[in-house]
Structure formats: structure tokens, C-alpha cells
Amino acid sequence: MSLLSQGTSARPRGNGLKLRQGRDSNDDIEDVSLFDADDDVSRRSKKSKIRHPVASFFHLFFRVSAIVVYLLCELLTSSFIACMVTIILLLSCDFWAVKNVTGRLMVGLRWWNQVDDDGRSHWVFEARKVSAQGSKTSSEAESRIFWLGLITCPMIWVIFAFSALFSFKVKWLAVVVMGVVLQGANLYGYIRCKVGSRKNLTSMATSYLGKQFLRQTVAKEDQTAS
């Protein structure tokens, strides 16, 4: 009985050991895929997560509010001075917030002007360096929100400028030009921060035009060959 009990007790141990070894060998393969999937999910969540919701909100709030007030001001009030002051205040708040807060937090870029000891003015464009582990504090969602608002709104103000010019609304032209200048300055500054010097910006534009010309040439040759 003791032998049988030992045998019966030994069998589960042996089977359990074999099963555990089999599970270990399978788990080694499965754990890697599961861990990789978890890493992918965590990376996607980090990329899609908005880490600075307040900055993201005010990045769009002031500039969108200025556009809305410009479109609806004639319906809300008949006072041109009140509308003009409101729009300029919103544009000024947007310029300060984007230049000093949202650009630094959302995409790690900043630009400013400084005067050296000789009294010369210098424009400085900086981008946050990637850490040794290659991690960034900004996410892709914040980056998309930042660049979408930064590029779209100045284009809208340019459309407003042409509309005011062709419709002979001279009194609104100064307000629209203010919107183009303030938001265009932030757009230019952050493009310089992202791209680098003017030479890099020129080389990128040249390479882009060269690629487009090459594509058109190849397409024409294919059409003629067919």
C-alpha cells in the first residue's frame, strides 16, 4: 500500500512536472507574444493619451473663439469697437499661450527673442531633446491637436483677409491682418523649431518640389510609353 501510495503520489508529481515543463516551454513562447502585445497596447495608450488636457483645451479655445466671434459678431452686437477689442484680446491671449505654454508642453518646442550684451537681437528656436531611452513627454494625440490648430487657424484668417479685401470691408481688414500676423508668427516660429535653420527649411522645400517634379515626369513617360 505504501508503494502504491508512493506510486500514485509519484505519478501526479511526474505528470505534473511534465505538464509544467510543457507549459513552461509553451509559456515561454506565449509570454513573449503576450508581453509584446501588452507593450504595444501600453505604447498605443501612451501615444493616444492626452497628458496635458488643460493646455490642449486652451491651445484651441482662444483661436477658435476669435474665429467664432468674428463670424457671429454682426449677429450678436452692432458695436464694431466691442467686437474688435474682443477679437484682439482673444488673439493676444492665444499668441501668449501658444508661444509660452502649449508649445513647450504639447510638443516640446519653444522660441523667443533675446538681446545680447552688444544690443543685438537674436531669435532662438529650440526643440526638446529625446532622452537616452528614446521616450518623449508629448504624445501623438497632443502633437496632432497642436499642429492641426496651429496650421488650420492661420489659413482661415488668410481666407478672411481675402474675403474682407474683395468685399470692401475695410474696417475689418485691420482685425483680420492682426489675426494673420499673430497666428502666422507662431506658425513660423514653431516650424523653425521643428525643422531647424532656414537652410534646412529651404532644402526640405526644394526636395519636396523635386520629388513632385520627378513623379510628374515619370507619370508622363508612362503615359507616352503606353
Residue frames relative to the residue before (quaternion, step in Angstrom):
aa qw qx qy qz dx dy dz
M 1.0000 0.0000 0.0000 0.0000 0.00 0.00 0.00
S 0.6473 0.5184 -0.3313 0.4500 3.48 1.02 -0.76
L 0.6421 0.5137 -0.3261 0.4663 3.53 1.10 -0.82
L 0.6509 0.5103 -0.3234 0.4598 3.53 1.01 -0.86
S 0.6575 0.5025 -0.3188 0.4622 3.51 0.97 -0.82
Q 0.6468 0.4980 -0.3288 0.4749 3.52 1.05 -0.77
G 0.6521 0.5181 -0.3237 0.4489 3.55 1.03 -0.83
T 0.6774 0.4791 -0.3039 0.4682 3.50 0.94 -0.86
S 0.6634 0.4822 -0.3142 0.4782 3.52 1.08 -0.67
A 0.6493 0.5174 -0.3305 0.4489 3.55 1.15 -0.61
R 0.6148 0.5795 -0.3573 0.3980 3.55 1.06 -0.72
P 0.6710 0.4753 -0.3308 0.4630 3.57 0.80 -0.83
R 0.6320 0.5245 -0.3510 0.4497 3.52 1.06 -0.70
G 0.6654 0.4932 -0.3149 0.4636 3.53 1.00 -0.88
N 0.6699 0.4832 -0.3018 0.4761 3.53 0.92 -0.90
G 0.6440 0.5176 -0.3216 0.4626 3.50 1.00 -0.82
L 0.6435 0.5158 -0.3263 0.4619 3.56 1.02 -0.74
K 0.6606 0.4987 -0.3094 0.4682 3.54 0.98 -0.88
L 0.6625 0.4981 -0.3118 0.4645 3.54 0.93 -0.87
R 0.6579 0.5063 -0.3222 0.4550 3.51 0.98 -0.79
Q 0.6306 0.5134 -0.3410 0.4717 3.55 1.06 -0.72
G 0.6459 0.5125 -0.3222 0.4651 3.54 1.00 -0.85
R 0.6588 0.4973 -0.3116 0.4708 3.56 1.00 -0.78
D 0.6313 0.5328 -0.3392 0.4500 3.52 1.06 -0.78
S 0.6688 0.4920 -0.3137 0.4607 3.57 0.93 -0.86
N 0.6739 0.4659 -0.3002 0.4885 3.56 1.03 -0.75
D 0.6531 0.5301 -0.3212 0.4351 3.54 1.00 -0.82
D 0.5800 0.5756 -0.3899 0.4246 3.56 1.10 -0.59
I 0.6852 0.4565 -0.2835 0.4916 3.55 1.02 -0.81
E 0.7010 0.4767 -0.2802 0.4503 3.53 0.89 -0.94
D 0.6337 0.5501 -0.3466 0.4192 3.56 1.00 -0.77
V 0.6197 0.5444 -0.3496 0.4442 3.56 1.02 -0.74
S 0.6829 0.4737 -0.2958 0.4709 3.58 0.88 -0.92
L 0.6580 0.5027 -0.3224 0.4586 3.55 0.99 -0.78
F 0.6593 0.4963 -0.3107 0.4717 3.54 0.94 -0.84
D 0.6311 0.5173 -0.3356 0.4706 3.58 1.02 -0.75
A 0.6446 0.5062 -0.3265 0.4708 3.56 1.00 -0.79
D 0.6405 0.5116 -0.3296 0.4685 3.56 1.00 -0.77
D 0.6422 0.5149 -0.3261 0.4649 3.56 1.02 -0.80
D 0.6436 0.5169 -0.3266 0.4603 3.57 1.00 -0.82
V 0.6559 0.5074 -0.3127 0.4631 3.56 0.98 -0.86
S 0.6670 0.4946 -0.3058 0.4658 3.55 0.97 -0.85
R 0.6424 0.5110 -0.3283 0.4673 3.56 1.03 -0.76
R 0.6554 0.5034 -0.3187 0.4642 3.57 0.96 -0.82
S 0.6546 0.5077 -0.3203 0.4596 3.55 0.99 -0.81
K 0.6478 0.5049 -0.3251 0.4687 3.55 1.05 -0.74
K 0.6630 0.5057 -0.3084 0.4578 3.55 1.03 -0.80
S 0.7397 0.4151 -0.2299 0.4772 3.55 0.98 -0.86
K 0.5766 0.6047 -0.3822 0.3947 3.59 1.19 -0.32
I 0.3306 -0.7143 0.5842 0.1980 3.55 -1.05 0.83
R 0.2229 -0.8267 0.5067 0.1007 3.55 -0.34 1.24
H 0.7642 0.2402 -0.1446 0.5808 3.58 1.20 -0.47
P 0.1004 -0.8479 0.5173 0.0581 3.62 0.38 1.17
V 0.6357 0.5284 -0.3443 0.4452 3.61 1.01 -0.73
A 0.6668 0.4879 -0.2979 0.4781 3.58 0.93 -0.89
S 0.6435 0.5178 -0.3233 0.4618 3.59 0.99 -0.78
F 0.6424 0.5229 -0.3230 0.4578 3.58 1.03 -0.78
F 0.7377 0.4086 -0.2476 0.4770 3.60 0.75 -0.97
H 0.5248 0.6091 -0.4233 0.4176 3.59 1.20 -0.25
L 0.7544 0.3454 -0.1878 0.5256 3.57 1.09 -0.73
F 0.5785 0.6424 -0.3777 0.3316 3.58 1.10 -0.67
F 0.7208 0.4586 -0.2761 0.4403 3.60 0.66 -1.06
R 0.7163 0.4517 -0.2806 0.4517 3.59 0.81 -0.93
V 0.6499 0.4847 -0.3271 0.4855 3.59 1.01 -0.69
S 0.6290 0.5360 -0.3351 0.4525 3.59 1.03 -0.74
A 0.6324 0.5266 -0.3321 0.4610 3.59 1.01 -0.76
I 0.6600 0.4971 -0.3100 0.4703 3.58 0.98 -0.81
V 0.6533 0.5162 -0.3115 0.4580 3.58 0.97 -0.87
V 0.6521 0.5041 -0.3144 0.4709 3.60 0.96 -0.87
Y 0.6412 0.5204 -0.3330 0.4552 3.60 0.98 -0.76
L 0.6951 0.4773 -0.2826 0.4574 3.59 0.96 -0.81
L 0.7944 0.3296 -0.1475 0.4885 3.59 1.00 -0.82
C 0.4155 0.7467 -0.4600 0.2412 3.59 1.22 -0.07
E 0.6648 0.5051 -0.3202 0.4476 3.59 0.95 -0.77
L 0.6594 0.4854 -0.3094 0.4836 3.58 1.18 -0.47
L 0.6909 0.4900 -0.2808 0.4513 3.57 1.08 -0.68
T 0.8059 -0.0463 0.0769 0.5852 3.57 0.94 -0.87
S 0.4275 -0.6963 0.5183 0.2525 3.54 -1.24 0.43
S 0.5485 0.6163 -0.3934 0.4056 3.59 1.28 -0.03
F 0.3186 -0.7614 0.5373 0.1735 3.57 -0.53 1.17
I 0.6271 0.5507 -0.3432 0.4310 3.60 1.00 -0.77
A 0.6588 0.5069 -0.3172 0.4565 3.59 0.91 -0.86
C 0.6603 0.4978 -0.3083 0.4702 3.58 0.96 -0.83
M 0.6612 0.5136 -0.3131 0.4483 3.56 0.92 -0.89
V 0.6654 0.4953 -0.3078 0.4659 3.59 0.90 -0.89
T 0.6485 0.5212 -0.3206 0.4528 3.60 0.96 -0.84
I 0.6747 0.4897 -0.2981 0.4649 3.58 0.90 -0.91
I 0.6665 0.4959 -0.3126 0.4607 3.59 0.91 -0.84
L 0.6315 0.5195 -0.3346 0.4684 3.60 1.02 -0.73
L 0.6622 0.4950 -0.3074 0.4711 3.58 0.95 -0.84
L 0.6541 0.5016 -0.3115 0.4728 3.59 0.99 -0.78
S 0.6508 0.5083 -0.3173 0.4662 3.59 1.01 -0.76
C 0.6464 0.5021 -0.3150 0.4804 3.59 0.99 -0.83
D 0.6426 0.5177 -0.3202 0.4652 3.56 1.03 -0.78
F 0.6459 0.5229 -0.3252 0.4511 3.59 0.92 -0.86
W 0.6847 0.4768 -0.2919 0.4676 3.59 0.87 -0.90
A 0.6806 0.4988 -0.3026 0.4431 3.60 0.86 -0.94
V 0.6881 0.4738 -0.2916 0.4659 3.59 0.88 -0.90
K 0.6872 0.4963 -0.2877 0.4456 3.58 0.93 -0.87
N 0.8128 0.3230 -0.1369 0.4651 3.59 0.85 -0.94
V 0.7914 0.3188 -0.1504 0.4994 3.62 1.08 -0.60
T 0.7855 0.3887 -0.2293 0.4234 3.57 0.35 -1.23
G 0.6349 0.5334 -0.3433 0.4410 3.60 0.99 -0.70
R 0.6728 0.4908 -0.2954 0.4682 3.57 0.98 -0.81
L 0.7246 0.4443 -0.2556 0.4607 3.59 0.92 -0.87
M 0.7555 0.4390 -0.2285 0.4293 3.58 0.80 -0.97
V 0.8276 0.1328 -0.0534 0.5427 3.62 0.95 -0.79
G 0.4747 -0.7063 0.4288 0.3031 3.59 1.22 0.03
L 0.5504 0.5799 -0.4057 0.4429 3.59 1.07 0.74
R 0.0803 0.7823 -0.6165 0.0382 3.55 -1.17 0.58
W 0.0448 -0.7779 0.6266 0.0153 3.53 -1.21 0.57
W 0.0777 0.7850 -0.6093 0.0807 3.53 -1.12 0.69
N 0.4123 -0.6758 0.5560 0.2535 3.52 -1.38 0.13
Q 0.0098 -0.7939 0.6078 -0.0156 3.54 -0.96 0.89
V 0.3111 -0.7350 0.5812 0.1584 3.53 -1.23 0.66
D 0.3342 -0.7607 0.5236 0.1887 3.58 -0.75 1.05
D 0.7473 -0.4096 0.2850 0.4389 3.56 -1.31 -0.07
D 0.6679 0.4950 -0.2963 0.4701 3.58 1.16 -0.55
G 0.5524 -0.6319 0.3854 0.3834 3.58 1.26 -0.04
R 0.5008 0.6446 -0.4345 0.3807 3.57 1.24 0.25
S 0.3749 -0.7294 0.5372 0.1972 3.52 -1.05 0.86
H 0.0521 -0.7962 0.6026 -0.0128 3.56 -0.90 0.99
W 0.2810 -0.7301 0.6001 0.1670 3.53 -1.08 0.83
V 0.1477 -0.7970 0.5847 0.0339 3.53 -0.79 1.07
F 0.0568 -0.7827 0.6197 -0.0057 3.56 -0.89 1.03
E 0.0116 -0.8270 0.5589 -0.0605 3.56 -0.58 1.18
A 0.1221 -0.7497 0.6456 0.0783 3.53 -1.30 0.58
R 0.5084 -0.6549 0.4630 0.3134 3.55 -0.97 0.87
K 0.4105 -0.7121 0.5190 0.2345 3.55 -0.92 0.94
V 0.4881 -0.6432 0.5049 0.3053 3.53 -1.13 0.71
S 0.5043 -0.6652 0.4607 0.3017 3.57 -0.97 0.84
A 0.7105 -0.4615 0.3199 0.4242 3.56 -1.32 0.17
Q 0.6861 0.4650 -0.2806 0.4840 3.58 1.10 -0.61
G 0.5098 -0.6759 0.4030 0.3476 3.58 1.26 -0.05
S 0.5050 0.6517 -0.4228 0.3761 3.57 1.24 0.29
K 0.2113 -0.7601 0.6048 0.1089 3.53 -1.18 0.67
T 0.4869 -0.6709 0.4771 0.2920 3.51 -1.14 0.63
S 0.6717 0.4682 -0.3009 0.4889 3.60 1.17 -0.39
S 0.3297 -0.7372 0.5583 0.1902 3.55 -1.17 0.58
E 0.6466 -0.5269 0.3794 0.4004 3.54 -1.29 0.30
A 0.6139 0.5518 -0.3530 0.4406 3.58 1.06 -0.67
E 0.6689 0.4792 -0.2977 0.4840 3.58 0.93 -0.86
S 0.6410 0.5275 -0.3311 0.4486 3.58 0.98 -0.78
R 0.6532 0.5032 -0.3163 0.4691 3.59 0.98 -0.79
I 0.6451 0.5097 -0.3224 0.4692 3.57 0.96 -0.85
F 0.6584 0.5259 -0.3143 0.4373 3.57 0.91 -0.91
W 0.7465 0.4118 -0.2419 0.4633 3.59 0.66 -1.06
L 0.6039 0.5510 -0.3649 0.4455 3.59 1.08 -0.59
G 0.6977 0.4466 -0.2742 0.4884 3.58 0.90 -0.89
L 0.6538 0.5381 -0.3168 0.4274 3.57 1.04 -0.78
I 0.7357 0.4146 -0.2302 0.4835 3.59 1.01 -0.77
T 0.6845 0.5244 -0.3014 0.4070 3.58 0.89 -0.94
C 0.6937 0.5127 -0.3001 0.4072 3.59 0.78 -0.98
P 0.6483 0.4855 -0.3511 0.4698 3.68 0.87 -0.66
M 0.6196 0.5316 -0.3497 0.4596 3.58 1.05 -0.66
I 0.6304 0.5217 -0.3334 0.4683 3.59 1.04 -0.73
W 0.6617 0.4959 -0.3121 0.4679 3.59 0.98 -0.81
V 0.6016 0.5321 -0.3614 0.4736 3.59 1.09 -0.57
I 0.6330 0.5102 -0.3278 0.4812 3.60 1.03 -0.76
F 0.6363 0.5176 -0.3244 0.4712 3.58 1.01 -0.79
A 0.6322 0.5412 -0.3381 0.4394 3.59 1.02 -0.76
F 0.6734 0.4696 -0.2977 0.4872 3.60 0.91 -0.85
S 0.6383 0.5282 -0.3299 0.4525 3.57 1.03 -0.76
A 0.6725 0.4809 -0.2981 0.4771 3.59 0.94 -0.85
L 0.6494 0.5256 -0.3193 0.4473 3.57 1.05 -0.72
F 0.7329 0.4243 -0.2416 0.4737 3.57 0.85 -0.93
S 0.6916 0.4377 -0.2803 0.5016 3.60 1.18 -0.44
F 0.4319 -0.7425 0.4189 0.2944 3.59 1.37 0.18
K 0.3738 0.6836 -0.5277 0.3384 3.58 0.98 0.87
V 0.1216 -0.8546 0.5027 0.0467 3.53 0.43 1.28
K 0.6430 0.5444 -0.3400 0.4178 3.60 0.97 -0.74
W 0.6934 0.4490 -0.2825 0.4876 3.59 1.12 -0.58
L 0.5116 0.6786 -0.4148 0.3252 3.57 1.21 -0.33
A 0.6389 0.5265 -0.3308 0.4530 3.59 1.02 -0.74
V 0.6457 0.5135 -0.3166 0.4682 3.59 1.02 -0.80
V 0.6708 0.4983 -0.2966 0.4623 3.55 0.93 -0.90
V 0.6366 0.5174 -0.3263 0.4697 3.58 1.00 -0.79
M 0.6114 0.5420 -0.3420 0.4642 3.58 1.08 -0.70
G 0.6553 0.5025 -0.3101 0.4712 3.58 0.97 -0.80
V 0.6486 0.5090 -0.3198 0.4669 3.59 0.96 -0.82
V 0.6844 0.4994 -0.2949 0.4419 3.59 0.88 -0.93
L 0.7076 0.4690 -0.2811 0.4475 3.60 0.76 -1.02
Q 0.7369 0.3967 -0.2478 0.4880 3.58 0.79 -0.93
G 0.6114 0.5368 -0.3503 0.4641 3.57 1.14 -0.50
A 0.6118 0.5460 -0.3508 0.4523 3.59 1.11 -0.64
N 0.6577 0.4891 -0.3104 0.4816 3.58 0.97 -0.80
L 0.6363 0.5278 -0.3309 0.4550 3.57 0.99 -0.79
Y 0.6713 0.4871 -0.2972 0.4730 3.59 0.90 -0.90
G 0.6604 0.5237 -0.3145 0.4367 3.58 0.93 -0.88
Y 0.7195 0.4352 -0.2643 0.4724 3.58 0.87 -0.86
I 0.5796 0.5337 -0.3855 0.4803 3.59 1.16 -0.39
R 0.6387 0.5062 -0.3236 0.4807 3.57 1.03 -0.74
C 0.6379 0.5140 -0.3298 0.4693 3.59 1.03 -0.72
K 0.6963 0.4816 -0.2722 0.4574 3.57 0.95 -0.86
V 0.7556 0.3897 -0.2027 0.4859 3.55 0.85 -0.99
G 0.5108 -0.6168 0.4519 0.3931 3.56 0.84 -0.96
S 0.8197 -0.2158 0.1813 0.4986 3.51 -1.06 -0.82
R 0.6867 -0.4637 0.3559 0.4321 3.55 -1.30 0.09
K 0.6038 0.5578 -0.3642 0.4378 3.59 1.09 -0.63
N 0.6534 0.4969 -0.3152 0.4762 3.58 0.96 -0.82
L 0.6427 0.5203 -0.3203 0.4623 3.58 1.01 -0.82
T 0.6644 0.4926 -0.2997 0.4755 3.58 0.98 -0.84
S 0.6614 0.5053 -0.3130 0.4574 3.58 0.96 -0.84
M 0.6326 0.5192 -0.3339 0.4677 3.59 1.04 -0.70
A 0.6587 0.4943 -0.3124 0.4735 3.58 0.94 -0.84
T 0.6532 0.5165 -0.3120 0.4574 3.58 1.00 -0.82
S 0.6669 0.4935 -0.3037 0.4684 3.57 0.95 -0.87
Y 0.6328 0.5261 -0.3341 0.4596 3.59 1.04 -0.75
L 0.6721 0.4764 -0.3016 0.4801 3.59 0.90 -0.88
G 0.6303 0.5362 -0.3348 0.4507 3.58 1.06 -0.72
K 0.6474 0.5091 -0.3157 0.4712 3.58 1.01 -0.82
Q 0.6562 0.5061 -0.3182 0.4605 3.59 0.95 -0.82
F 0.6500 0.5049 -0.3160 0.4720 3.58 1.00 -0.81
L 0.6486 0.5141 -0.3216 0.4600 3.58 1.00 -0.80
R 0.6430 0.5188 -0.3271 0.4587 3.59 0.98 -0.78
Q 0.6608 0.4988 -0.3122 0.4659 3.57 0.94 -0.86
T 0.6425 0.5243 -0.3242 0.4552 3.59 1.01 -0.79
V 0.6630 0.4953 -0.3029 0.4727 3.57 0.95 -0.90
A 0.6441 0.5201 -0.3249 0.4572 3.59 1.00 -0.80
K 0.6525 0.4988 -0.3195 0.4726 3.61 0.99 -0.77
E 0.6492 0.5113 -0.3270 0.4585 3.58 0.98 -0.78
D 0.6390 0.5135 -0.3301 0.4680 3.58 1.03 -0.75
Q 0.6478 0.5139 -0.3262 0.4582 3.59 1.00 -0.77
T 0.6708 0.4863 -0.3003 0.4726 3.59 0.94 -0.85
A 0.6558 0.5122 -0.3172 0.4550 3.58 1.03 -0.74
S 0.6684 0.4799 -0.3004 0.4824 3.56 1.06 -0.70
